[in-house]
Amino acid sequence: MACAHRGELKMHVANVSSAETAKFDRLAARWWDIDGESRPLHDLNPVRLSYIAGRVALKGARVLDVGCGGGILSESLARAGADVTGIDLAPRVLEVARLHLHESKLHVEYREVAVEVLAAEMPAAFDAVACMELLEHVPDPGSVIAACAALLKPGGRLFLSTLNRTPLAFGAAIVGAEYVANLLPRGTHHYAQFIRPSELAAALRGSGLELEDLSGIDYSPFTRRAKIARNTQVNYLAVARRV
């Protein structure tokens, strides 16, 4: 996980996969369907929100949702009282996020911009940054972490969720979710892009962040229940503070 510093345009071009954005754009129409392809995002959202709310006073806080998709977490953060900005590079998904605000009556600022570009534009602007299930979908996750760190105010917190690179995660997230249960479209994940906690911790330290917690997520797609757990072998959450 390299944390190389690059020029804005180069970072923007190098750290986005057109295949990945196209993949999520194809899911746009049913993003808010709790029984559609985005079902796991809806199931995991309460746990993610609780993890953040337990560590940041959200009311009045300025929060950035990186890789916000159709806005599931962004809207939950806004409903909790945060001033939320959501960014993504999949235009059709962002359109769905904006349209859903007419139904929810919430306020979220959505922007189609790379996190590295936003970091140059708005350094030290946010009390908290959430980056959920994005790192395993970009060519250079270290670049995303460095940009998130730059966007935080001193003492601000970065919240991450990703997949561990273990045989168990391969079985659960790829074989089980994509090929057996058909919960996700095939090809959603690539095992080589999964990230071990030790790799994540090293990237956080390299970006001036102090890891405060690492927790697993216990999720059953059959009962649709998720909870925080000790086991980090599949999905896991992390929070780090800008020192």
Contacts in CASP RR format, 6 or more apart in sequence:
PFRMAT RR
TARGET T0000
AUTHOR 0000-0000-0000
METHOD contacts of the structure
MODEL  1
MACAHRGELKMHVANVSSAETAKFDRLAARWWDIDGESRPLHDLNPVRLS
YIAGRVALKGARVLDVGCGGGILSESLARAGADVTGIDLAPRVLEVARLH
LHESKLHVEYREVAVEVLAAEMPAAFDAVACMELLEHVPDPGSVIAACAA
LLKPGGRLFLSTLNRTPLAFGAAIVGAEYVANLLPRGTHHYAQFIRPSEL
AAALRGSGLELEDLSGIDYSPFTRRAKIARNTQVNYLAVARRV
1 140 0 8 1.000
1 141 0 8 1.000
1 142 0 8 1.000
1 145 0 8 1.000
1 195 0 8 1.000
1 199 0 8 1.000
1 200 0 8 1.000
1 202 0 8 1.000
1 203 0 8 1.000
2 140 0 8 1.000
2 142 0 8 1.000
2 143 0 8 1.000
3 142 0 8 1.000
3 143 0 8 1.000
3 145 0 8 1.000
3 146 0 8 1.000
3 203 0 8 1.000
3 206 0 8 1.000
3 207 0 8 1.000
4 140 0 8 1.000
4 143 0 8 1.000
5 146 0 8 1.000
6 14 0 8 1.000
6 116 0 8 1.000
6 143 0 8 1.000
8 116 0 8 1.000
8 117 0 8 1.000
8 120 0 8 1.000
11 114 0 8 1.000
11 116 0 8 1.000
11 117 0 8 1.000
11 143 0 8 1.000
11 147 0 8 1.000
12 114 0 8 1.000
12 116 0 8 1.000
12 117 0 8 1.000
14 139 0 8 1.000
14 140 0 8 1.000
14 143 0 8 1.000
15 114 0 8 1.000
15 116 0 8 1.000
15 138 0 8 1.000
15 139 0 8 1.000
15 140 0 8 1.000
15 143 0 8 1.000
15 144 0 8 1.000
16 89 0 8 1.000
16 114 0 8 1.000
16 138 0 8 1.000
16 139 0 8 1.000
17 137 0 8 1.000
17 138 0 8 1.000
17 139 0 8 1.000
20 137 0 8 1.000
20 138 0 8 1.000
21 89 0 8 1.000
21 90 0 8 1.000
21 91 0 8 1.000
22 90 0 8 1.000
23 185 0 8 1.000
23 187 0 8 1.000
23 188 0 8 1.000
24 69 0 8 1.000
24 90 0 8 1.000
24 93 0 8 1.000
25 90 0 8 1.000
25 91 0 8 1.000
25 92 0 8 1.000
25 93 0 8 1.000
26 185 0 8 1.000
27 37 0 8 1.000
27 38 0 8 1.000
27 93 0 8 1.000
27 185 0 8 1.000
28 70 0 8 1.000
28 90 0 8 1.000
28 92 0 8 1.000
28 93 0 8 1.000
28 95 0 8 1.000
28 96 0 8 1.000
29 96 0 8 1.000
30 36 0 8 1.000
30 37 0 8 1.000
30 38 0 8 1.000
31 38 0 8 1.000
31 69 0 8 1.000
31 70 0 8 1.000
31 71 0 8 1.000
31 72 0 8 1.000
31 93 0 8 1.000
31 96 0 8 1.000
31 97 0 8 1.000
32 38 0 8 1.000
32 70 0 8 1.000
32 72 0 8 1.000
32 96 0 8 1.000
32 100 0 8 1.000
33 39 0 8 1.000
34 42 0 8 1.000
37 183 0 8 1.000
37 184 0 8 1.000
37 185 0 8 1.000
38 72 0 8 1.000
39 183 0 8 1.000
39 221 0 8 1.000
39 224 0 8 1.000
40 177 0 8 1.000
40 183 0 8 1.000
40 184 0 8 1.000
40 219 0 8 1.000
40 221 0 8 1.000
41 72 0 8 1.000
41 133 0 8 1.000
42 72 0 8 1.000
43 219 0 8 1.000
43 221 0 8 1.000
43 224 0 8 1.000
43 225 0 8 1.000
43 226 0 8 1.000
44 161 0 8 1.000
44 217 0 8 1.000
44 219 0 8 1.000
44 226 0 8 1.000
44 235 0 8 1.000
45 72 0 8 1.000
45 73 0 8 1.000
45 76 0 8 1.000
46 76 0 8 1.000
46 226 0 8 1.000
47 217 0 8 1.000
47 226 0 8 1.000
47 227 0 8 1.000
47 228 0 8 1.000
47 237 0 8 1.000
48 73 0 8 1.000
48 130 0 8 1.000
48 132 0 8 1.000
48 159 0 8 1.000
48 161 0 8 1.000
48 237 0 8 1.000
49 73 0 8 1.000
49 76 0 8 1.000
49 77 0 8 1.000
49 80 0 8 1.000
50 228 0 8 1.000
51 159 0 8 1.000
51 215 0 8 1.000
51 228 0 8 1.000
51 237 0 8 1.000
51 239 0 8 1.000
52 58 0 8 1.000
52 77 0 8 1.000
52 128 0 8 1.000
52 130 0 8 1.000
52 159 0 8 1.000
53 80 0 8 1.000
55 157 0 8 1.000
55 159 0 8 1.000
55 212 0 8 1.000
55 213 0 8 1.000
55 239 0 8 1.000
56 63 0 8 1.000
56 127 0 8 1.000
56 128 0 8 1.000
56 157 0 8 1.000
58 77 0 8 1.000
58 80 0 8 1.000
58 81 0 8 1.000
58 82 0 8 1.000
58 128 0 8 1.000
59 80 0 8 1.000
59 81 0 8 1.000
59 82 0 8 1.000
60 81 0 8 1.000
60 82 0 8 1.000
60 83 0 8 1.000
61 81 0 8 1.000
61 82 0 8 1.000
61 83 0 8 1.000
61 127 0 8 1.000
61 128 0 8 1.000
62 82 0 8 1.000
62 83 0 8 1.000
62 85 0 8 1.000
62 125 0 8 1.000
62 126 0 8 1.000
62 127 0 8 1.000
62 128 0 8 1.000
63 77 0 8 1.000
63 82 0 8 1.000
63 83 0 8 1.000
63 84 0 8 1.000
63 85 0 8 1.000
63 126 0 8 1.000
63 127 0 8 1.000
63 128 0 8 1.000
63 129 0 8 1.000
63 130 0 8 1.000
64 84 0 8 1.000
64 85 0 8 1.000
64 86 0 8 1.000
64 87 0 8 1.000
64 118 0 8 1.000
64 125 0 8 1.000
64 126 0 8 1.000
64 128 0 8 1.000
64 129 0 8 1.000
64 130 0 8 1.000
64 148 0 8 1.000
64 151 0 8 1.000
65 71 0 8 1.000
65 73 0 8 1.000
65 74 0 8 1.000
65 77 0 8 1.000
65 84 0 8 1.000
65 85 0 8 1.000
65 86 0 8 1.000
65 87 0 8 1.000
65 130 0 8 1.000
65 132 0 8 1.000
66 86 0 8 1.000
66 87 0 8 1.000
66 115 0 8 1.000
66 129 0 8 1.000
66 130 0 8 1.000
66 131 0 8 1.000
66 134 0 8 1.000
66 144 0 8 1.000
66 148 0 8 1.000
67 86 0 8 1.000
67 87 0 8 1.000
67 88 0 8 1.000
67 89 0 8 1.000
67 115 0 8 1.000
67 131 0 8 1.000
67 132 0 8 1.000
67 134 0 8 1.000
68 74 0 8 1.000
68 86 0 8 1.000
68 87 0 8 1.000
68 88 0 8 1.000
68 94 0 8 1.000
68 97 0 8 1.000
68 110 0 8 1.000
69 88 0 8 1.000
69 90 0 8 1.000
69 93 0 8 1.000
69 94 0 8 1.000
69 97 0 8 1.000
70 88 0 8 1.000
70 93 0 8 1.000
70 94 0 8 1.000
70 96 0 8 1.000
70 97 0 8 1.000
70 100 0 8 1.000
71 86 0 8 1.000
71 97 0 8 1.000
71 100 0 8 1.000
71 108 0 8 1.000
71 110 0 8 1.000
73 130 0 8 1.000
73 132 0 8 1.000
74 84 0 8 1.000
74 86 0 8 1.000
74 97 0 8 1.000
74 108 0 8 1.000
74 110 0 8 1.000
75 100 0 8 1.000
75 101 0 8 1.000
75 104 0 8 1.000
75 106 0 8 1.000
75 108 0 8 1.000
77 84 0 8 1.000
77 130 0 8 1.000
78 84 0 8 1.000
78 106 0 8 1.000
78 107 0 8 1.000
78 108 0 8 1.000
79 104 0 8 1.000
79 106 0 8 1.000
82 128 0 8 1.000
84 107 0 8 1.000
84 108 0 8 1.000
84 109 0 8 1.000
85 108 0 8 1.000
85 109 0 8 1.000
85 110 0 8 1.000
85 111 0 8 1.000
85 126 0 8 1.000
86 97 0 8 1.000
86 108 0 8 1.000
86 109 0 8 1.000
86 110 0 8 1.000
86 111 0 8 1.000
87 110 0 8 1.000
87 111 0 8 1.000
87 112 0 8 1.000
87 113 0 8 1.000
87 114 0 8 1.000
87 115 0 8 1.000
87 118 0 8 1.000
88 94 0 8 1.000
88 97 0 8 1.000
88 110 0 8 1.000
88 112 0 8 1.000
89 112 0 8 1.000
89 113 0 8 1.000
89 114 0 8 1.000
91 112 0 8 1.000
94 110 0 8 1.000
94 112 0 8 1.000
97 108 0 8 1.000
97 110 0 8 1.000
98 110 0 8 1.000
101 107 0 8 1.000
101 108 0 8 1.000
111 118 0 8 1.000
113 121 0 8 1.000
115 131 0 8 1.000
115 144 0 8 1.000
115 147 0 8 1.000
115 148 0 8 1.000
115 151 0 8 1.000
116 143 0 8 1.000
116 144 0 8 1.000
116 146 0 8 1.000
116 147 0 8 1.000
118 147 0 8 1.000
118 151 0 8 1.000
119 146 0 8 1.000
119 147 0 8 1.000
119 148 0 8 1.000
119 150 0 8 1.000
119 151 0 8 1.000
122 151 0 8 1.000
123 150 0 8 1.000
123 151 0 8 1.000
124 150 0 8 1.000
124 151 0 8 1.000
124 152 0 8 1.000
124 153 0 8 1.000
124 154 0 8 1.000
125 151 0 8 1.000
125 153 0 8 1.000
126 151 0 8 1.000
126 152 0 8 1.000
126 153 0 8 1.000
126 156 0 8 1.000
127 152 0 8 1.000
127 153 0 8 1.000
127 156 0 8 1.000
127 157 0 8 1.000
128 152 0 8 1.000
128 156 0 8 1.000
128 157 0 8 1.000
128 158 0 8 1.000
128 159 0 8 1.000
129 148 0 8 1.000
129 151 0 8 1.000
129 152 0 8 1.000
129 157 0 8 1.000
129 158 0 8 1.000
129 159 0 8 1.000
130 158 0 8 1.000
130 159 0 8 1.000
131 144 0 8 1.000
131 145 0 8 1.000
131 148 0 8 1.000
131 158 0 8 1.000
131 159 0 8 1.000
131 160 0 8 1.000
131 161 0 8 1.000
132 159 0 8 1.000
132 160 0 8 1.000
132 161 0 8 1.000
133 161 0 8 1.000
133 162 0 8 1.000
133 163 0 8 1.000
134 144 0 8 1.000
134 162 0 8 1.000
135 141 0 8 1.000
135 142 0 8 1.000
135 144 0 8 1.000
135 145 0 8 1.000
135 160 0 8 1.000
135 162 0 8 1.000
135 195 0 8 1.000
135 200 0 8 1.000
136 162 0 8 1.000
136 163 0 8 1.000
136 189 0 8 1.000
136 190 0 8 1.000
136 193 0 8 1.000
136 194 0 8 1.000
136 195 0 8 1.000
137 193 0 8 1.000
138 144 0 8 1.000
141 193 0 8 1.000
141 195 0 8 1.000
141 203 0 8 1.000
142 203 0 8 1.000
142 207 0 8 1.000
145 158 0 8 1.000
145 160 0 8 1.000
145 200 0 8 1.000
145 203 0 8 1.000
145 204 0 8 1.000
145 207 0 8 1.000
145 209 0 8 1.000
146 203 0 8 1.000
146 206 0 8 1.000
146 207 0 8 1.000
148 158 0 8 1.000
148 207 0 8 1.000
149 158 0 8 1.000
149 204 0 8 1.000
149 207 0 8 1.000
149 208 0 8 1.000
149 209 0 8 1.000
149 242 0 8 1.000
152 158 0 8 1.000
152 242 0 8 1.000
153 242 0 8 1.000
154 242 0 8 1.000
154 243 0 8 1.000
155 241 0 8 1.000
155 242 0 8 1.000
155 243 0 8 1.000
156 241 0 8 1.000
156 242 0 8 1.000
157 212 0 8 1.000
157 239 0 8 1.000
157 240 0 8 1.000
157 241 0 8 1.000
157 242 0 8 1.000
158 204 0 8 1.000
158 209 0 8 1.000
158 239 0 8 1.000
158 240 0 8 1.000
158 241 0 8 1.000
158 242 0 8 1.000
159 237 0 8 1.000
159 238 0 8 1.000
159 239 0 8 1.000
160 200 0 8 1.000
160 237 0 8 1.000
160 238 0 8 1.000
160 239 0 8 1.000
160 240 0 8 1.000
161 217 0 8 1.000
161 235 0 8 1.000
161 236 0 8 1.000
161 237 0 8 1.000
161 238 0 8 1.000
162 194 0 8 1.000
162 195 0 8 1.000
162 200 0 8 1.000
162 235 0 8 1.000
162 236 0 8 1.000
163 169 0 8 1.000
163 173 0 8 1.000
163 189 0 8 1.000
163 194 0 8 1.000
163 195 0 8 1.000
163 234 0 8 1.000
163 235 0 8 1.000
163 236 0 8 1.000
164 194 0 8 1.000
164 195 0 8 1.000
164 196 0 8 1.000
164 197 0 8 1.000
164 232 0 8 1.000
164 233 0 8 1.000
164 234 0 8 1.000
164 235 0 8 1.000
164 236 0 8 1.000
165 191 0 8 1.000
165 192 0 8 1.000
165 194 0 8 1.000
165 195 0 8 1.000
165 196 0 8 1.000
166 194 0 8 1.000
166 196 0 8 1.000
166 233 0 8 1.000
166 234 0 8 1.000
168 233 0 8 1.000
168 234 0 8 1.000
169 191 0 8 1.000
169 194 0 8 1.000
169 233 0 8 1.000
169 234 0 8 1.000
169 235 0 8 1.000
170 191 0 8 1.000
170 194 0 8 1.000
172 234 0 8 1.000
173 189 0 8 1.000
173 194 0 8 1.000
173 234 0 8 1.000
173 235 0 8 1.000
174 187 0 8 1.000
174 189 0 8 1.000
174 191 0 8 1.000
176 183 0 8 1.000
177 183 0 8 1.000
177 184 0 8 1.000
177 188 0 8 1.000
177 221 0 8 1.000
178 184 0 8 1.000
178 185 0 8 1.000
178 186 0 8 1.000
178 187 0 8 1.000
178 188 0 8 1.000
178 189 0 8 1.000
179 186 0 8 1.000
181 221 0 8 1.000
181 222 0 8 1.000
183 221 0 8 1.000
197 214 0 8 1.000
197 232 0 8 1.000
197 236 0 8 1.000
197 238 0 8 1.000
200 238 0 8 1.000
201 211 0 8 1.000
201 214 0 8 1.000
201 238 0 8 1.000
204 210 0 8 1.000
204 211 0 8 1.000
204 238 0 8 1.000
204 240 0 8 1.000
205 211 0 8 1.000
208 242 0 8 1.000
208 243 0 8 1.000
209 240 0 8 1.000
209 241 0 8 1.000
209 242 0 8 1.000
209 243 0 8 1.000
210 240 0 8 1.000
210 241 0 8 1.000
210 242 0 8 1.000
210 243 0 8 1.000
211 238 0 8 1.000
211 239 0 8 1.000
211 240 0 8 1.000
212 239 0 8 1.000
212 240 0 8 1.000
212 241 0 8 1.000
213 237 0 8 1.000
213 238 0 8 1.000
213 239 0 8 1.000
214 232 0 8 1.000
214 236 0 8 1.000
214 237 0 8 1.000
214 238 0 8 1.000
215 228 0 8 1.000
215 229 0 8 1.000
215 230 0 8 1.000
215 232 0 8 1.000
215 236 0 8 1.000
215 237 0 8 1.000
215 238 0 8 1.000
216 228 0 8 1.000
216 229 0 8 1.000
216 230 0 8 1.000
216 231 0 8 1.000
216 232 0 8 1.000
216 234 0 8 1.000
216 235 0 8 1.000
216 236 0 8 1.000
216 237 0 8 1.000
217 226 0 8 1.000
217 227 0 8 1.000
217 228 0 8 1.000
217 229 0 8 1.000
217 234 0 8 1.000
217 235 0 8 1.000
217 236 0 8 1.000
217 237 0 8 1.000
218 226 0 8 1.000
218 227 0 8 1.000
218 228 0 8 1.000
218 229 0 8 1.000
218 231 0 8 1.000
219 225 0 8 1.000
219 226 0 8 1.000
219 234 0 8 1.000
219 235 0 8 1.000
220 226 0 8 1.000
228 237 0 8 1.000
END
